[in-house]
Amino acid sequence: MFKVIKYVMVDILRSKVAAGYTIFLLAISLSIFNLEDNSAKGLLSMLNIILIIIPLVSLIFSTIYMYNSAEFIELLLSQPIQRRKLLLSIYAGICLSMMIAFTIGVGIPMILLEGSITAYVMTLTGMALTAVFVSLAVLGAVITRDKAKGIGIAIMMWLFFSLLYDGLILLLMFQFSDYPLEKAMIFFCSLNPVDLGRILILLKLDISAMMGYTGAIFKDFFGSSSGVVYSGFVMMLWIILPLIIALKKFTKKDL
């Protein structure tokens, strides 16, 4: 299992795509903090990177890697290795590689140049979102054999979680504005890992009104300590549940 994880990590980290991704994030991070005199504005700019670019790249890259590794997976399955262990090893290798690229490109520069607790929270949030969307990508690749369809599913998931979800929530609020929906909003927040990531950061930044209606309600309802605990727990569910579904389907899948 550890040999598979090591092989996947080395294979990804040596690729030009991973190197380009790391350099791209590093260039953006250094540019933002060097151009902004106010570190708070720099963190806000980095927040958009974490909530939009990180999920997109994690989904697309992981999906493509899974399909390109189909022959490698079939070869390993001809050996005495359990399917569950193989899929978990591939997931761990992809996830750790993407986390390393994110940490080098965003986490370390942000911590060194800003150094506040918010920078650490944003780094952990970015790593959590990476793990979530790699898990979703693995699930999408396991569900369908068609590479084009799998990439399409990945793009649609990113569009839904990053762009469409808050719009649907606002539409729901306008339609049912006469009813008390505060508790319902807490539930709806839990259905979007991007909103959860936003909320984890909002608990350290007093900018709830700027970051969407769902984030403001979540922060006001839970407060700082309980909000972090709840968000972290639900984020773990977002990592684990898609992976469990992918494992069940992969063990029964006819390769």
C-alpha positions as CSV (number, residue, x, y, z in Angstrom):
1,M,0.0,0.0,0.0
2,F,2.8,2.5,0.9
3,K,4.7,1.5,-2.2
4,V,1.6,2.5,-4.3
5,I,1.2,5.8,-2.5
6,K,4.9,6.6,-3.0
7,Y,4.8,5.7,-6.7
8,V,1.7,7.9,-7.3
9,M,3.2,10.8,-5.4
10,V,6.5,10.6,-7.2
11,D,4.7,10.2,-10.6
12,I,2.5,13.3,-9.9
13,L,5.2,15.5,-8.3
14,R,7.6,14.8,-11.2
15,S,5.0,15.8,-13.8
16,K,5.0,19.2,-15.6
17,V,1.4,19.8,-14.6
18,A,2.1,19.6,-10.9
19,A,5.2,21.7,-11.2
20,G,3.2,24.3,-13.3
21,Y,0.4,24.3,-10.7
22,T,2.8,24.9,-7.9
23,I,4.7,27.7,-9.7
24,F,1.4,29.3,-10.7
25,L,0.1,29.4,-7.1
26,L,3.4,30.6,-5.8
27,A,3.6,33.4,-8.4
28,I,0.0,34.5,-7.5
29,S,0.7,34.4,-3.7
30,L,3.9,36.4,-4.0
31,S,2.3,38.9,-6.3
32,I,-0.7,39.5,-4.1
33,F,1.2,40.0,-0.9
34,N,3.8,42.2,-2.6
35,L,1.3,44.4,-4.3
36,E,-1.0,44.8,-1.3
37,D,0.2,47.1,1.6
38,N,-2.7,45.8,3.8
39,S,-2.3,42.1,4.7
40,A,-6.0,41.8,5.3
41,K,-6.7,42.7,1.6
42,G,-4.1,40.1,0.6
43,L,-5.9,37.4,2.6
44,L,-9.2,38.3,1.0
45,S,-7.6,38.0,-2.5
46,M,-6.1,34.6,-1.4
47,L,-9.5,33.5,-0.2
48,N,-10.9,33.7,-3.8
49,I,-7.9,31.5,-5.0
50,I,-8.6,28.9,-2.3
51,L,-12.4,28.8,-2.9
52,I,-12.3,28.7,-6.7
53,I,-9.0,27.6,-8.2
54,I,-8.1,24.9,-5.7
55,P,-11.4,22.9,-6.1
56,L,-11.3,23.3,-9.9
57,V,-7.7,22.0,-10.3
58,S,-8.2,19.3,-7.7
59,L,-11.2,18.0,-9.5
60,I,-10.0,18.2,-13.0
61,F,-6.4,16.9,-12.4
62,S,-7.5,14.0,-10.2
63,T,-10.2,12.9,-12.6
64,I,-7.8,12.9,-15.6
65,Y,-5.1,11.1,-13.5
66,M,-7.6,8.4,-12.6
67,Y,-8.5,7.8,-16.2
68,N,-4.9,7.9,-17.4
69,S,-4.0,5.4,-14.7
70,A,-6.6,2.8,-15.8
71,E,-4.1,0.4,-17.3
72,F,-1.8,0.8,-14.2
73,I,-4.8,0.0,-11.9
74,E,-5.7,-3.1,-14.0
75,L,-2.1,-4.3,-13.8
76,L,-2.0,-3.9,-10.0
77,L,-5.3,-5.7,-9.7
78,S,-3.7,-8.7,-11.4
79,Q,-1.5,-8.9,-8.3
80,P,-2.6,-10.2,-4.9
81,I,-3.8,-6.8,-3.7
82,Q,-7.2,-5.8,-2.4
83,R,-9.2,-3.4,-4.4
84,R,-10.0,-1.3,-1.4
85,K,-6.4,-0.9,-0.4
86,L,-5.5,0.0,-4.0
87,L,-8.1,2.7,-4.4
88,L,-7.3,4.1,-1.0
89,S,-3.6,4.2,-1.9
90,I,-4.2,6.0,-5.2
91,Y,-6.5,8.5,-3.4
92,A,-3.8,9.1,-0.7
93,G,-1.1,9.5,-3.3
94,I,-3.1,12.1,-5.4
95,C,-4.4,13.9,-2.3
96,L,-0.9,14.2,-0.6
97,S,0.6,15.4,-3.9
98,M,-2.0,18.1,-4.4
99,M,-1.6,19.1,-0.8
100,I,2.1,19.5,-1.1
101,A,1.7,21.6,-4.2
102,F,-0.9,23.8,-2.5
103,T,1.3,24.1,0.7
104,I,4.4,25.2,-1.3
105,G,2.4,27.5,-3.6
106,V,0.0,29.1,-1.1
107,G,0.4,27.9,2.5
108,I,4.1,28.6,3.1
109,P,4.2,32.1,1.4
110,M,1.0,33.1,3.2
111,I,2.3,32.0,6.6
112,L,5.7,33.6,6.1
113,L,4.4,36.9,4.7
114,E,1.3,37.3,6.8
115,G,1.9,35.0,9.8
116,S,-1.5,35.4,11.6
117,I,-3.8,32.7,12.8
118,T,-6.0,33.5,9.8
119,A,-3.2,32.4,7.5
120,Y,-2.9,29.0,9.2
121,V,-6.7,28.6,9.1
122,M,-6.8,29.4,5.4
123,T,-3.9,26.9,4.7
124,L,-5.8,24.1,6.6
125,T,-9.0,25.0,4.8
126,G,-7.3,24.8,1.4
127,M,-5.9,21.4,2.3
128,A,-9.3,20.2,3.4
129,L,-10.9,21.4,0.2
130,T,-8.2,19.6,-1.8
131,A,-9.0,16.4,0.1
132,V,-12.7,16.8,-0.5
133,F,-12.5,17.5,-4.2
134,V,-10.0,14.8,-4.8
135,S,-12.4,12.4,-3.1
136,L,-15.3,13.6,-5.3
137,A,-13.0,13.2,-8.4
138,V,-12.2,9.6,-7.5
139,L,-16.0,8.9,-7.0
140,G,-16.8,10.4,-10.4
141,A,-14.0,8.4,-12.1
142,V,-15.2,5.2,-10.5
143,I,-18.9,5.7,-11.5
144,T,-18.3,6.1,-15.2
145,R,-15.8,4.5,-17.7
146,D,-16.2,7.4,-20.2
147,K,-13.3,9.9,-19.7
148,A,-15.2,12.7,-21.4
149,K,-18.3,12.1,-19.3
150,G,-16.1,11.9,-16.1
151,I,-14.4,15.2,-16.8
152,G,-17.9,16.7,-17.6
153,I,-19.2,15.5,-14.2
154,A,-16.1,17.0,-12.5
155,I,-16.7,20.4,-14.2
156,M,-20.4,20.3,-13.3
157,M,-19.6,19.6,-9.7
158,W,-17.2,22.5,-9.6
159,L,-19.8,24.9,-11.2
160,F,-22.5,23.8,-8.8
161,F,-20.5,24.0,-5.5
162,S,-18.5,27.2,-6.4
163,L,-20.9,29.3,-8.4
164,L,-24.5,28.0,-8.5
165,Y,-25.1,26.9,-5.0
166,D,-25.3,30.3,-3.3
167,G,-27.5,31.6,-6.1
168,L,-30.0,28.8,-5.4
169,I,-29.9,29.5,-1.7
170,L,-30.6,33.2,-2.3
171,L,-33.5,32.2,-4.6
172,L,-34.9,30.0,-1.9
173,M,-34.6,32.8,0.6
174,F,-36.5,35.2,-1.6
175,Q,-39.2,32.7,-2.3
176,F,-39.8,31.8,1.3
177,S,-38.8,35.1,2.9
178,D,-41.9,35.1,5.1
179,Y,-40.8,32.0,6.9
180,P,-38.0,31.6,9.5
181,L,-35.3,29.7,7.6
182,E,-32.3,30.4,9.9
183,K,-32.0,26.8,11.1
184,A,-32.6,25.5,7.6
185,M,-29.7,27.6,6.3
186,I,-27.4,25.8,8.7
187,F,-28.4,22.5,7.1
188,F,-28.0,23.9,3.5
189,C,-24.5,25.2,4.4
190,S,-23.5,21.7,5.3
191,L,-24.4,20.5,1.8
192,N,-21.6,22.6,0.2
193,P,-17.9,22.1,1.1
194,V,-17.0,25.4,-0.5
195,D,-19.4,27.2,1.9
196,L,-17.9,25.3,4.8
197,G,-14.4,26.4,3.8
198,R,-15.6,29.9,3.5
199,I,-17.2,29.8,7.0
200,L,-14.1,28.4,8.6
201,I,-12.2,31.4,7.4
202,L,-15.0,33.8,8.2
203,L,-14.8,32.7,11.8
204,K,-11.4,34.4,11.8
205,L,-12.3,37.4,9.6
206,D,-15.1,39.9,10.5
207,I,-16.3,40.1,6.9
208,S,-19.4,38.0,7.0
209,A,-21.5,40.5,5.1
210,M,-19.0,40.4,2.2
211,M,-18.9,36.6,1.9
212,G,-22.5,35.7,1.3
213,Y,-25.7,35.2,3.2
214,T,-25.0,31.6,4.2
215,G,-21.6,32.5,5.7
216,A,-23.1,35.3,7.7
217,I,-25.9,33.2,9.2
218,F,-23.5,30.4,10.0
219,K,-21.1,32.7,11.8
220,D,-23.9,34.5,13.8
221,F,-25.6,31.2,14.8
222,F,-22.6,29.1,15.9
223,G,-20.0,31.6,17.0
224,S,-16.3,31.0,16.7
225,S,-15.5,27.9,18.7
226,S,-18.6,25.7,18.0
227,G,-18.6,26.8,14.3
228,V,-15.0,25.6,13.8
229,V,-15.9,22.2,15.4
230,Y,-19.1,21.7,13.4
231,S,-17.5,22.9,10.1
232,G,-14.5,20.6,10.7
233,F,-16.7,17.6,11.4
234,V,-18.9,18.1,8.3
235,M,-15.8,18.7,6.2
236,M,-14.5,15.3,7.3
237,L,-17.8,13.8,6.3
238,W,-17.4,15.3,2.8
239,I,-14.0,13.7,2.6
240,I,-15.1,10.3,3.9
241,L,-18.5,9.7,2.4
242,P,-17.7,10.0,-1.3
243,L,-14.6,7.8,-0.7
244,I,-16.8,5.1,1.0
245,I,-19.2,5.2,-2.0
246,A,-16.3,5.0,-4.4
247,L,-14.8,2.0,-2.5
248,K,-18.1,0.1,-2.6
249,K,-18.6,0.7,-6.3
250,F,-15.0,-0.1,-7.1
251,T,-15.0,-3.4,-5.3
252,K,-18.0,-4.5,-7.4
253,K,-17.0,-2.9,-10.7
254,D,-16.2,-5.1,-13.7
255,L,-12.9,-3.9,-15.0
